[in-house]
Structures are given as structure tokens and as C-alpha cells.
Amino acid sequence: ITHKPEESRRFYEGLFGWQFEDVGVKIGPFRSVNYTLIRHEGRLIGGMVDANLLGRPDADKLSQWVVVLSVDDVDAAAVTVERQGGTVRHGPVDLDARGRLAIIEDANGAELALLQTRDGDPPDAPLTIGNFLWDEVWTNDPDASASFYQGLTGLQAGEFVKAQGNAYRLLTSGDTPRIGILQSPLPELPSVWVSYVRVADADAITAEVEGLGGRVLIDVTQRDVGGEAALIMDPSGAGIAIQTWTPPSATARL
């Protein structure tokens, strides 16, 4: 979601080479919104909504990346969210051919979307340079976050590893890691989902950020869980992380 769609588009085109395709998406029987597909090397990896067309006076405060989490039954998941102390902010609503979606906040206030896909989930995307690599929750209460998402998704608790001096929790589906939960490196930051884009050279990418209208929020650092990472912000104020990564095998998820 961005209140500066043209600036955001130029930023990500210049930084990662992403391609953008304007389409319309129908929400419910009477309403549609402007929507832009985001592709990397022709493969669909995300979408962009123009916050100015949502009819809200606070459009300039809405800019953010929203993680979308797949669920089998979004209506049942919405009930689970509220039972576990979270909040359903919007929906569930039908989203044209995409499926059925709800916008929620978890019990610590991190916002995300829950999606029940109409035709089933696509296979995991290849973790190529310029593609999304990983999603994790930054929170000041990792135990509560882990409990919330286990209850919501049925994912299993994976191994605990150290990351920047703190325990890093993994939630897995079988042997495949799906969610990371990290004690926030910025204690003043409210709980938030952070998405990572894989890059070949984190220093080279951060060197381009300001020239494209963005900001570097956390400089390049070595991650205890592997690779070098930085947190950046696009021209609309939406934060996203970048990370280098060498896969341990051709089929590994993280």
C-alpha cells in the first residue's frame, strides 16, 4: 500500500528491476480498486494498492508492505484471531478471482493479511536475486507472537537459534521454515512484519537507496542466521529489508 505510487514504482524498478502492471480488482459485488501487479523476471511476486483511492483521509499514513498469510478458511481464521487477542481490521471479503481476504492485527499489533485462495496456493517461488526471500515478525514479546501464530496456522515450533544476541524462533511446516520471530532490534518500533528481498550485494543496493528517493534505516550488518542485511524505506515510508544469502542446497527455503 502506498500513497506515492509513481515514486514507489520508480524506486523498486531502479533498485530490483521489478516490473509493474496496472489492473483492476473487484472487492465484493459492487466495489473495485486500482491495483498494480508486481513481477520479477516475469513472475508475479506481489501487488501495489494506491492508498489515495481508498477514500480515507489518512492515506498518507497507510504506506506499508503487508505480508499475506495463506489459510484454509479465512472466516474461521478471523474467529481464531479474535479469540487469541488479535483484531480483525477489515473483512473477510471476496477478492475477485484471488479468493477471500481479511486484514488483521496479531495480539501484539503487527498487521498482516489472511488469504484463502480460490484455486489453491502456488508452489514456493524460486529464491533468486531480486525475489522475496523471507518474512519475519519483529516484536517485543516473541513468546506471545510464537503462541499466536502457532494457534492461528498450526505451524510447528522449529529450532531456536541466536540472532543478534537474541533467540530466533522458527515456525515450520514439516521441515520447511515458514515464519521467523525475532526480538525487535528497534525496541521503540511497534510489532511489525518485515519482508526480505534477496540481493547479491547489500552495500551496492543501499548505496542506491537515497538516489532513488528512499532512506537506509539500519545499515548493512552481518546476520547471525546468515548473510548480510539492511533495513530500507521507500519514498512512501514503507519499510523493507534486503539480505544476501547463499542457499545450503538447491531446494532449501532458508
Residue frames relative to the residue before (quaternion, step in Angstrom):
aa qw qx qy qz dx dy dz
I 1.0000 0.0000 0.0000 0.0000 0.00 0.00 0.00
T 0.0812 0.8102 -0.5737 0.0886 3.58 -0.80 0.98
H 0.3081 -0.7291 0.5739 0.2102 3.59 -1.10 0.68
K 0.7036 0.3390 -0.2576 0.5689 3.58 1.32 0.13
P 0.0760 -0.8712 0.4814 0.0591 3.60 0.64 1.09
E 0.6780 0.4884 -0.3168 0.4489 3.61 0.87 -0.82
E 0.6570 0.4916 -0.3110 0.4795 3.59 0.99 -0.79
S 0.6382 0.5195 -0.3261 0.4652 3.58 1.00 -0.78
R 0.6360 0.5348 -0.3246 0.4518 3.56 0.96 -0.85
R 0.6768 0.4852 -0.2954 0.4683 3.59 0.86 -0.95
F 0.6172 0.5642 -0.3384 0.4315 3.57 1.04 -0.79
Y 0.7530 0.3993 -0.2218 0.4737 3.59 0.72 -1.05
E 0.5721 0.5496 -0.3825 0.4737 3.58 1.16 -0.47
G 0.7143 0.4614 -0.2589 0.4581 3.55 0.88 -0.94
L 0.7123 0.4748 -0.2616 0.4459 3.57 0.99 -0.83
F 0.8340 0.1746 -0.0460 0.5214 3.59 0.84 -1.00
G 0.4632 -0.6869 0.4466 0.3379 3.59 1.22 -0.22
W 0.3100 0.7677 -0.5094 0.2345 3.59 1.15 0.47
Q 0.2929 -0.7314 0.5895 0.1781 3.56 -1.26 0.56
F 0.2152 -0.7909 0.5680 0.0749 3.58 -1.08 0.80
E 0.0512 -0.7937 0.6058 -0.0224 3.56 -1.00 0.94
D 0.3104 -0.7726 0.5289 0.1640 3.59 -0.55 1.19
V 0.0696 0.7695 -0.6305 0.0741 3.56 -0.96 0.99
G 0.3826 -0.6727 0.5617 0.2926 3.56 -1.33 -0.04
V 0.1411 -0.7812 0.6036 0.0739 3.57 -1.04 0.78
K 0.3132 -0.7574 0.5483 0.1661 3.56 -0.84 1.00
I 0.0821 -0.7697 0.6327 0.0225 3.56 -0.94 1.00
G 0.8154 0.0344 -0.0606 0.5747 3.57 -0.40 1.21
P 0.7217 -0.4873 0.2839 0.4015 3.59 -1.26 0.04
F 0.8077 0.3147 -0.1372 0.4794 3.63 1.07 -0.57
R 0.7421 0.4388 -0.2174 0.4577 3.62 1.10 -0.55
S 0.0135 -0.7754 0.6308 0.0238 3.56 -1.09 0.70
V 0.2056 -0.7709 0.5911 0.1182 3.57 -1.19 0.52
N 0.5325 -0.5784 0.5014 0.3613 3.52 -1.29 0.41
Y 0.0279 0.8037 -0.5895 0.0767 3.56 -0.82 1.00
T 0.1616 -0.7864 0.5923 0.0674 3.55 -1.03 0.83
L 0.3338 -0.7281 0.5659 0.1954 3.55 -0.82 1.01
I 0.1963 -0.7535 0.6162 0.1182 3.56 -1.13 0.74
R 0.0499 -0.8054 0.5905 -0.0105 3.55 -0.80 1.06
H 0.1566 -0.7395 0.6446 0.1142 3.51 -1.29 0.54
E 0.8224 -0.0914 -0.0066 0.5615 3.55 -0.57 1.22
G 0.7441 -0.4254 0.1979 0.4755 3.55 1.03 0.92
R 0.6506 0.5164 -0.3162 0.4584 3.61 1.21 -0.32
L 0.4692 -0.6870 0.4822 0.2746 3.57 -0.88 0.97
I 0.0140 -0.8306 0.5561 -0.0250 3.60 -0.70 1.09
G 0.8205 -0.0587 0.0579 0.5657 3.61 1.17 -0.25
G 0.2968 -0.7452 0.5648 0.1939 3.53 -1.31 -0.23
M 0.2303 -0.7600 0.5931 0.1325 3.55 -1.29 0.35
V 0.1433 -0.7675 0.6223 0.0565 3.55 -0.97 0.98
D 0.3732 -0.7017 0.5631 0.2266 3.57 -0.98 0.89
A 0.3537 -0.7725 0.4902 0.1945 3.58 -0.38 1.25
N 0.5913 0.5962 -0.3651 0.4019 3.59 1.14 -0.53
L 0.7000 0.4571 -0.2641 0.4810 3.59 1.19 -0.46
L 0.5247 0.6510 -0.4074 0.3673 3.61 1.23 0.15
G 0.4693 -0.7182 0.4206 0.2949 3.58 1.25 -0.05
R 0.5565 0.5946 -0.3969 0.4234 3.58 1.16 0.52
P 0.5025 -0.6820 0.4395 0.2987 3.61 -0.96 0.81
D 0.7018 0.4505 -0.2602 0.4866 3.58 1.23 -0.43
A 0.1514 0.8399 -0.5105 0.1047 3.60 1.13 0.62
D 0.6709 0.5191 -0.3057 0.4325 3.59 1.02 -0.77
K 0.6768 0.4666 -0.2901 0.4899 3.60 1.28 -0.16
L 0.5900 0.6288 -0.3435 0.3722 3.60 1.27 -0.11
S 0.4970 0.7015 -0.4233 0.2856 3.59 1.19 -0.42
Q 0.3221 0.7121 -0.5628 0.2692 3.56 -0.75 1.11
W 0.4337 -0.6107 0.5752 0.3287 3.52 -1.36 0.27
V 0.1604 -0.7878 0.5909 0.0663 3.59 -0.89 0.96
V 0.3239 -0.7362 0.5667 0.1787 3.56 -0.66 1.14
V 0.2037 -0.7651 0.6016 0.1056 3.58 -1.02 0.86
L 0.1370 -0.8030 0.5796 0.0208 3.55 -0.68 1.19
S 0.3762 -0.7433 0.5117 0.2100 3.57 -0.75 1.05
V 0.0056 0.7692 -0.6388 0.0124 3.57 -1.08 0.86
D 0.5665 -0.6185 0.4298 0.3345 3.57 -1.18 0.56
D 0.7913 0.0639 0.0182 0.6078 3.58 1.03 -0.86
V 0.2701 -0.8160 0.4858 0.1587 3.59 -0.11 1.26
D 0.6223 0.5369 -0.3569 0.4439 3.61 1.05 -0.60
A 0.6600 0.4790 -0.3026 0.4934 3.57 0.98 -0.81
A 0.6344 0.5325 -0.3302 0.4527 3.59 1.04 -0.77
A 0.6238 0.5399 -0.3396 0.4517 3.59 1.04 -0.74
V 0.6287 0.5157 -0.3281 0.4808 3.59 1.05 -0.72
T 0.6471 0.5196 -0.3100 0.4639 3.58 1.00 -0.85
V 0.6034 0.5692 -0.3502 0.4352 3.58 1.01 -0.81
E 0.7224 0.4349 -0.2555 0.4729 3.57 0.77 -1.00
R 0.6159 0.5434 -0.3494 0.4510 3.59 1.07 -0.65
Q 0.7353 0.4081 -0.2244 0.4923 3.58 1.12 -0.68
G 0.6715 -0.5420 0.2885 0.4149 3.57 1.21 0.37
G 0.5345 0.6069 -0.4181 0.4137 3.59 1.23 0.20
T 0.3825 -0.7113 0.5477 0.2185 3.56 -1.34 -0.05
V 0.2815 -0.7165 0.6109 0.1850 3.57 -1.01 0.83
R 0.2284 -0.8184 0.5186 0.0954 3.58 -0.44 1.23
H 0.8058 -0.0385 0.0586 0.5880 3.59 1.05 -0.68
G 0.7902 0.3039 -0.2322 0.4789 3.55 -0.99 0.87
P 0.4784 0.0516 -0.7975 -0.3640 1.41 -2.41 -0.79
V 0.0894 -0.7760 0.6238 0.0271 3.53 -1.20 0.76
D 0.5047 -0.6161 0.5068 0.3299 3.54 -1.25 0.48
L 0.1669 -0.7998 0.5750 0.0416 3.56 -0.90 1.00
D 0.7043 -0.4777 0.2697 0.4506 3.54 0.50 1.29
A 0.8261 -0.2044 0.1496 0.5034 3.61 -0.91 -0.86
R 0.5539 0.6493 -0.3899 0.3458 3.60 1.22 -0.31
G 0.6404 -0.4971 0.3529 0.4671 3.59 1.02 -0.74
R 0.5887 -0.5421 0.4553 0.3902 3.54 -1.08 -0.82
L 0.0922 -0.8489 0.5181 -0.0490 3.55 -0.68 1.16
A 0.0486 -0.7546 0.6525 0.0502 3.53 -1.29 0.59
I 0.2804 -0.7163 0.6130 0.1804 3.56 -1.18 0.68
I 0.0073 -0.8240 0.5640 -0.0540 3.58 -0.70 1.08
E 0.2371 -0.6766 0.6532 0.2437 3.49 -1.46 -0.01
D 0.4234 -0.6903 0.5143 0.2823 3.57 -0.95 0.81
A 0.7500 -0.4293 0.2604 0.4306 3.59 -1.28 0.10
N 0.7111 0.4051 -0.2573 0.5138 3.60 1.25 -0.31
G 0.6504 -0.5750 0.2976 0.3972 3.58 1.27 0.20
A 0.4864 0.6489 -0.4529 0.3703 3.62 1.22 0.07
E 0.3027 -0.7837 0.5222 0.1463 3.57 -0.77 1.07
L 0.1388 0.7627 -0.6257 0.0866 3.55 -1.14 0.74
A 0.4164 -0.6755 0.5424 0.2758 3.55 -1.34 0.11
L 0.2231 -0.7271 0.6325 0.1464 3.54 -1.19 0.66
L 0.0549 -0.8199 0.5696 -0.0198 3.57 -0.78 1.05
Q 0.1604 -0.7230 0.6663 0.0870 3.51 -1.01 0.98
T 0.2674 -0.8089 0.5013 0.1510 3.57 -0.20 1.26
R 0.5236 -0.6625 0.4439 0.2999 3.55 -1.07 0.76
D 0.8125 0.2416 -0.0906 0.5227 3.56 0.92 -0.95
G 0.6706 -0.4870 0.3040 0.4698 3.60 1.18 0.40
D 0.5717 -0.6174 0.4271 0.3310 3.54 -1.21 0.54
P 0.4842 -0.6426 0.4998 0.3207 3.58 -1.09 0.64
P 0.6000 -0.5342 0.4202 0.4219 3.62 -1.18 0.24
D 0.6546 -0.4950 0.3827 0.4243 3.56 -1.22 0.41
A 0.4555 -0.6964 0.4889 0.2619 3.55 -0.95 0.93
P 0.5351 -0.5931 0.4763 0.3676 3.60 -1.14 0.53
L 0.3953 -0.7472 0.4922 0.2076 3.56 -0.92 0.94
T 0.1242 0.8250 -0.5340 0.1370 3.55 0.72 1.12
I 0.6558 -0.4757 0.3954 0.4328 3.57 -1.30 0.25
G 0.7817 0.2874 -0.2371 0.5002 3.57 -0.84 1.01
N 0.6320 0.4986 -0.3336 0.4906 3.58 1.29 -0.08
F 0.5995 -0.5334 0.4322 0.4113 3.58 -1.26 0.26
L 0.2816 -0.7904 0.5341 0.1040 3.52 -0.96 1.00
W 0.8195 -0.0878 0.1845 0.5355 3.55 0.77 -1.05
D 0.1541 -0.7552 0.6272 0.1125 3.56 -1.28 0.47
E 0.0564 0.7984 -0.5980 0.0423 3.56 -1.00 0.80
V 0.4129 -0.6781 0.5531 0.2524 3.54 -1.31 0.43
W 0.1770 -0.7339 0.6460 0.1128 3.56 -0.95 0.97
T 0.1317 0.8121 -0.5440 0.1648 3.56 -0.55 1.15
N 0.4264 -0.6819 0.5287 0.2714 3.55 -1.21 0.47
D 0.7344 0.2780 -0.2192 0.5790 3.59 1.29 0.15
P 0.1310 -0.8478 0.5092 0.0687 3.62 0.41 1.21
D 0.6245 0.5469 -0.3553 0.4298 3.60 0.98 -0.71
A 0.6711 0.4876 -0.2976 0.4726 3.59 0.93 -0.91
S 0.6435 0.5197 -0.3254 0.4583 3.60 1.00 -0.79
A 0.6456 0.5166 -0.3241 0.4597 3.59 0.94 -0.86
S 0.6589 0.5075 -0.3077 0.4622 3.57 0.94 -0.87
F 0.6412 0.5343 -0.3257 0.4441 3.59 0.96 -0.86
Y 0.7457 0.4206 -0.2452 0.4548 3.59 0.72 -1.01
Q 0.5813 0.5351 -0.3857 0.4764 3.59 1.12 -0.44
G 0.6773 0.4912 -0.2926 0.4631 3.58 0.94 -0.86
L 0.6813 0.4936 -0.2863 0.4585 3.57 1.07 -0.74
T 0.8187 0.3157 -0.1164 0.4654 3.57 0.84 -0.99
G 0.3895 -0.7099 0.4966 0.3125 3.58 1.10 -0.60
L 0.3882 0.7102 -0.4931 0.3189 3.60 1.23 0.26
Q 0.4367 -0.6953 0.5104 0.2557 3.53 -1.20 0.59
A 0.5127 -0.6105 0.5021 0.3351 3.55 -1.22 0.54
G 0.2387 -0.7752 0.5718 0.1231 3.56 -0.76 1.06
E 0.7579 -0.3610 0.2663 0.4737 3.52 -1.27 -0.34
F 0.3699 -0.6737 0.5874 0.2536 3.53 -1.31 0.48
V 0.0177 -0.7815 0.6236 -0.0109 3.55 -0.85 0.97
K 0.5115 -0.6327 0.4794 0.3289 3.56 -1.24 0.29
A 0.0338 0.7719 -0.6336 0.0407 3.57 -1.01 0.89
Q 0.8321 -0.1075 0.0205 0.5437 3.55 -0.59 1.19
G 0.7456 -0.4357 0.2070 0.4598 3.54 0.98 0.95
N 0.7042 0.4189 -0.2586 0.5117 3.60 1.26 -0.10
A 0.5784 -0.5630 0.4507 0.3812 3.54 -1.23 0.43
Y 0.1777 -0.7692 0.6094 0.0741 3.54 -0.91 0.99
R 0.2072 -0.8076 0.5464 0.0795 3.55 -0.57 1.20
L 0.1614 -0.7644 0.6181 0.0872 3.53 -1.04 0.85
L 0.1388 -0.7290 0.6603 0.1156 3.54 -1.13 0.74
T 0.1220 -0.8413 0.5265 -0.0111 3.53 -0.74 1.10
S 0.2620 -0.6805 0.6528 0.2050 3.49 -1.42 0.32
G 0.7748 -0.0924 0.0063 0.6254 3.56 -0.05 1.29
D 0.7838 -0.2579 0.2204 0.5201 3.56 -0.72 -1.09
T 0.6016 0.5917 -0.3454 0.4107 3.58 1.27 -0.03
P 0.3524 -0.7237 0.5489 0.2253 3.64 -0.63 1.04
R 0.1394 -0.8155 0.5599 0.0462 3.57 -0.97 0.91
I 0.8058 0.0876 -0.0072 0.5856 3.60 0.98 -0.83
G 0.1739 -0.7486 0.6277 0.1242 3.55 -1.07 0.76
I 0.1213 -0.7782 0.6132 0.0597 3.58 -1.07 0.75
L 0.0312 -0.8352 0.5432 -0.0802 3.54 -0.52 1.27
Q 0.4906 -0.5948 0.5473 0.3255 3.54 -1.10 0.73
S 0.4920 -0.7126 0.4056 0.2928 3.57 -0.58 1.15
P 0.3804 -0.7189 0.5308 0.2381 3.60 -0.88 0.91
L 0.7095 0.3268 -0.2247 0.5825 3.58 1.32 -0.15
P 0.2605 -0.8279 0.4712 0.1573 3.62 0.19 1.27
E 0.6539 0.5201 -0.3210 0.4459 3.60 1.12 -0.59
L 0.5869 0.5899 -0.3611 0.4209 3.59 1.27 -0.29
P 0.4475 -0.6650 0.5142 0.3050 3.62 -0.86 0.86
S 0.6588 -0.4990 0.3686 0.4255 3.58 -1.19 0.47
V 0.0636 0.8097 -0.5705 0.1221 3.55 -0.85 1.01
W 0.4075 -0.6490 0.5780 0.2805 3.53 -1.26 0.52
V 0.1135 -0.7849 0.6078 0.0412 3.56 -1.01 0.86
S 0.1919 -0.7752 0.5955 0.0875 3.56 -0.83 1.06
Y 0.2419 -0.7716 0.5775 0.1123 3.57 -1.09 0.84
V 0.1928 -0.7362 0.6376 0.1192 3.54 -1.10 0.81
R 0.4026 -0.7172 0.5127 0.2463 3.58 -0.88 0.92
V 0.0260 -0.7885 0.6142 -0.0190 3.56 -0.92 0.97
A 0.5248 -0.6386 0.4632 0.3199 3.56 -1.23 0.42
D 0.7984 0.0666 0.0172 0.5981 3.58 1.07 -0.77
A 0.3114 -0.7929 0.4958 0.1691 3.57 -0.23 1.29
D 0.6400 0.5253 -0.3350 0.4497 3.60 0.98 -0.75
A 0.6517 0.5146 -0.3167 0.4584 3.59 0.96 -0.82
I 0.6539 0.5054 -0.3147 0.4669 3.59 1.00 -0.80
T 0.6879 0.4756 -0.3085 0.4532 3.61 0.78 -0.93
A 0.5965 0.5734 -0.3622 0.4293 3.59 1.13 -0.55
E 0.6888 0.4760 -0.2719 0.4744 3.60 1.21 -0.51
V 0.5125 0.7109 -0.4007 0.2670 3.58 1.17 -0.57
E 0.7184 0.4553 -0.2842 0.4426 3.61 0.66 -1.02
G 0.6401 0.5379 -0.3272 0.4404 3.58 1.01 -0.74
L 0.6950 0.4359 -0.2568 0.5109 3.58 1.24 -0.48
G 0.6510 -0.5626 0.3002 0.4117 3.58 1.29 0.22
G 0.6082 0.5605 -0.3580 0.4333 3.60 1.25 0.13
R 0.3562 -0.6997 0.5690 0.2446 3.54 -1.34 -0.28
V 0.3526 -0.6773 0.5956 0.2494 3.55 -1.24 0.51
L 0.2313 -0.8067 0.5337 0.1046 3.58 -0.55 1.17
I 0.7668 0.0557 -0.0297 0.6388 3.58 1.07 -0.78
D 0.4217 -0.7321 0.4780 0.2403 3.57 -0.63 1.13
V 0.6927 -0.4775 0.3475 0.4139 3.55 -1.30 0.33
T 0.0566 0.7789 -0.6195 0.0799 3.55 -0.86 1.07
Q 0.5081 -0.6110 0.5077 0.3329 3.54 -1.26 0.43
R 0.2849 -0.7550 0.5666 0.1667 3.58 -0.86 0.97
D 0.5082 -0.6482 0.4761 0.3081 3.57 -0.99 0.84
V 0.6851 0.4664 -0.2835 0.4824 3.59 1.14 -0.61
G 0.7090 -0.4559 0.2420 0.4806 3.59 1.30 0.14
G 0.8144 0.2767 -0.2107 0.4645 3.54 -1.10 0.76
E 0.4290 -0.6405 0.5635 0.2969 3.51 -1.41 0.05
A 0.0584 -0.8188 0.5708 -0.0164 3.57 -0.95 0.89
A 0.0411 -0.7580 0.6496 0.0425 3.52 -1.33 0.41
L 0.3070 -0.7160 0.5917 0.2073 3.55 -1.26 0.46
I 0.0481 -0.8099 0.5843 -0.0202 3.55 -0.77 1.08
M 0.2605 -0.7460 0.5915 0.1602 3.55 -1.31 0.30
D 0.3822 -0.7295 0.5175 0.2321 3.57 -0.89 0.91
P 0.7325 -0.4514 0.2599 0.4384 3.65 -1.18 0.17
S 0.6658 0.4978 -0.3108 0.4607 3.61 1.17 -0.42
G 0.5869 -0.5835 0.3699 0.4222 3.59 1.27 -0.25
A 0.5039 0.6439 -0.4296 0.3833 3.60 1.25 0.07
G 0.2984 -0.7795 0.5298 0.1504 3.56 -0.82 1.02
I 0.0547 0.7671 -0.6373 0.0489 3.54 -1.15 0.73
A 0.3388 -0.7471 0.5384 0.1926 3.58 -1.09 0.67
I 0.1960 -0.7337 0.6335 0.1481 3.53 -1.30 0.46
Q 0.0127 0.8110 -0.5843 0.0265 3.57 -1.11 0.60
T 0.3384 -0.6669 0.6176 0.2435 3.51 -1.19 0.66
W 0.0528 0.8061 -0.5855 0.0677 3.57 -1.11 0.59
T 0.1587 -0.7603 0.6247 0.0806 3.52 -1.04 0.91
P 0.3510 -0.7714 0.4824 0.2214 3.60 -0.39 1.15
P 0.4765 -0.6765 0.4801 0.2913 3.60 -0.97 0.80
S 0.7756 0.0025 -0.0093 0.6311 3.56 1.28 -0.46
A 0.6745 -0.5255 0.3347 0.3961 3.56 -1.20 0.37
T 0.7599 0.3785 -0.1975 0.4901 3.59 1.12 -0.56
A 0.4347 0.7177 -0.4616 0.2879 3.61 1.21 0.02
R 0.4203 -0.6997 0.5228 0.2457 3.56 -1.15 0.68
L 0.8044 0.0236 0.0047 0.5936 3.58 1.00 -0.68
